[in-house]
Amino acid sequence: MKTEKDKNNSRREFLIASTAITGGIVLSTFLNPFKSIAEAKSADSTKDTIKLNDKNVSLAKDAEKWWGFGFDIEKCIGCGTCAKACKEENNVPKEPFFFRTWIEQYTEKNDGTLKVQSPNGGIDGQTQAVPSEDIFKSYFVPKTCNHCSKSPCVQVCPVGATFVSPDGVVLVDEKYCIGCGYCVQACPYGCRYIHPEKEIADKCTLCYHRINKGLQPTCVEVCPTGARTHGNLRDKKSDLVKFLKEHNCHVLKPHLNTGSKLFYNGLSEEVR
């Protein structure tokens, strides 16, 4: 039977180990948000198939592709069509607060203050709550998983359920996830949640079941203004590489050095 001293020592060892892990992530920080484009390979994976949306899905066999996302804030109208289509395509719970992708409305006021809102993830569109005479500028920012090449969520998963596929997509294998929530806490972009019915971690998969068949992610396909772009970062002729060449793009929270593969055109300092 453990004594109180033994228990204290165990707690101390746990805290030391946790601090070491966190410190390692912080110390790896550099200011190079586009390094993910040149990554030579993704994290090793011995998986051939994984369980996604209650179905077995085959993984890519090679690393010829390195998938990423491009969002054009100047084109986003905040209609929420993407968020609604995502829920339907991926069986995301209909209740509020469960999203694989959502839209935020940023409103900068004349007095310098900032108001951010996203009622029901923007699925029903957005209504401006600030009087027009008080608005300096307003814009919409789509959000989703950043599919980082150096994902904090992958690093903290204790059972290997969260991993980077050979073609650069961060996925969760439903067969192995124990629903501990470590990855939810580790994600600096707030892109994960625990599924209320399955009790496992859930997030955007870049519609992996679709892109493996040569299709576009659902949110890209339904966007009425072409604000979303998906493509292979290793293909110089892909739509995404073209998007990056033609725009001055940024990633969210570049100081964290997560290797984000979600690139924004028109991203204001207030959002970064």
N, C-alpha and C positions, 0 to 999 in steps of 0.2 A: 504494500500500500504506500502511495506517494505521500511524503511529508510536505508541509507547507513550503519548506525550503526547496524541495525538488520542484514543486509547482512554479515557484518564483523563478528558478533557474530555467525551466522550460519556456516560461513566458519571455524571459530575457533573451534566450537563444532565438526564439521566433522573431522578436523585434529586431534583433541584429541582422538576421537573414533577410527580413523584409526591407530593412533600410539599405542593405547592400544591393538588392535587386533594383530598388528605386533609384539609388545613386548611380548605378551602372547605366540606367536609361538616360538620366539627366546628363551624365558626363559624356555621352555619345552625341550630344547636340552640336550641330554645325549649321551655318547659314547657306545651304545649297538646296533650295526646294526642288530643282529640276534634275537632281542626280538620279532619280528613279528612272529617267528615260534611258540612261546608259547602264543600268544594272545588267550584269552579265547573265545572271540566272536567278530564279526564284528560290525560295526555301525548299530544301529537299523534302520529298514526300514519297512514301512507299505505298500510298493508296492508289488503287485502280478505279474504284467506284466509291461514292459516298452517298449518304441519304440526305436528300434535299426535298423539302415539301412532301415528305412521306414517300418519296420515290427514289429509287437508286439511279444515280446519274454518273456517267463515266467521266473521268478526268482526262484532260489533254495528255497526250503521251510525250510531248516534246515542249521545248521552250521557244519555238519560232515566233510565237505571239507573246505580247506583253501588254495586256489590256489596260485601258485607262478611260477617263471621262473628261469631257470639256463642257463647261456651263458658261453661256453668254448672258451676263446679267442685263446687258443692254437690250436683249430680246425678250427676256422673261416678263410676262404680263400678269403673273400671279394667279392664273386661272385655276390651278390645282388639278388639271386633267391628269398630269403625270402621277400625282399621289394617289388619286382615285384608281387609275388603271393598275398601278403597282399592287394595291391591296387586292384587287380582283384577280390579277394574274398569279400572285404568290400566296394567296390564302392568308393574308395578314388579318388579324382580328379587326372586326369592324368598329370596335369601341375606340373612343378618342385616346390619344397618347401612345398608340401603337402604330409606328410608321417605319417603313424602310426608306422612304424618301418623303420630304415635306418642303413647304415653301414658307420662308419668313419674310415679313414686310418690315423694312427699315425706313423710319421717317426721321429726318434731321430737322429740328425746329430752328426758327430764327434766333432763339435765345441760346443756341448751342447744345441743347439737350437732345438725347436720342431716344426714340420709342421703337421697341421691337415687339412685334406680335405675330402669332401664327395660330389663329383659332382653328381647332381641329385639323392642324397640319396644313391648312390652306385648301383642303379638299373642296370646300364649298365656295371658294374664291375669297377675296379679301375686301373688307369695307374700311375705308379710311376713317380713323377715329379722331384725327387731329384736324381742326378747322383749316381750310385752305390758306387763309391769311397768315397762319402761324407756321406754315411749312416752307423750309428752305429747299429741301429736295426729298424725294421718296423713291424707293426702288425695291425690287423683290430679289431674294437670294435663295435659290434651290439648295437643299442640303441632302446628303446621303452619305453612305460609307465611303471613305476616301481610298480604300483598297491599298493601304500603305505597304510598301515593300519592306519596311522595318516596323511592323505593327506592334504597338504595346500590347494589344489584346492577344496576339499570338504568343508573346513572351510570357504572359502571366498564366495562360491556360494550363492547369495542372495535369490534364489528361490527354493533351494533344488533339482535342476536338476542333479547336480553331487553328487553321494553318493557311499558308499561302500556296495556292495551286501552282503547277509548273508554268502556267501562262499568266501568273500575276494577280489572281483574284483571291481575296481573303474570304474563306468559306468556313462554315461550321458543320461538322459531320454530326447529324442528329443521333447517330448510333452511339456516339461516345460522350456527348455533352451531358454533364451531371447537373447543370443548372446552378452552379455555385455563384455565378454573378461576378467573378473576378474580372472577366473581360469587359463587362458592362461598366464597371468602375474604372478600368484602365483606359478605355477609349476617350481621348481628349476632345472628340467631336460630338459626343452624345449620340452616337449612331446605332447603339444596341439596346435591346430590351429583353426581358425574360418573357417568353410566350406564356400567356396565362393558362392555356390548356395543356400544352406539351411540357411546360416547366423546363424549357431549355432556352439557350441564348438564340436570338434571331436577329437578322440584319439583312441589308441589301446583298444580293449575290451577283449583281450585275446581270441578272437573269441568265445565269450560267447554263441553264437548260436550253436557253434560246441561242445564245452566242455560239455554243458548241455545234449548232446546226446551221450556222451562217446567218442567223437572224439578228436583228437589233434588239437591245433591251426594250421592254415594253414602254418605259417612260420616254425613251428617245423616239420611238415609233409614233406615239400619240401626240407629242408636243406640237401644237398648232403653229408655232412661230419658229421652230428650228433652234430653240435656245439650248438644246442638249446635243452633244456630239459624243459618239463612242468610237473607239478604234484601237488599232495596234500601234503602239509606240515604237515598234521596231520596223515598221513599214513606212518608209519615207513618203509614200504616195497615199497613205491612209488619210481619212477625213480629219482624224484627231491631230496628226502631225501637221497637216495643212492649217488647222485651226490655231495651233501653237505658233506657227510661223507668221501668221497674218495678224496676230493680236499680242498685246502686252499682257501676258497671263501671270497670275499669282496663285499660290496655294494658301489654304487656311493654316494659321499658326506655324509658319515656316521654321521658327526658332526651336520647335520640338524635334525637327529632323526625323520625322516618321517615314519619309519617302512617299509622301502622298502622291497619288496618281489621279487626283481630281483637280483640274485646272480651271480657273475662273478668268474670264475677260470682264473688265470693269469692276473689279473688286476694290471697294473703298477701304481706307485705313481703319474705319470704324468697325468693319466686319473682321478684318484680319486680326 
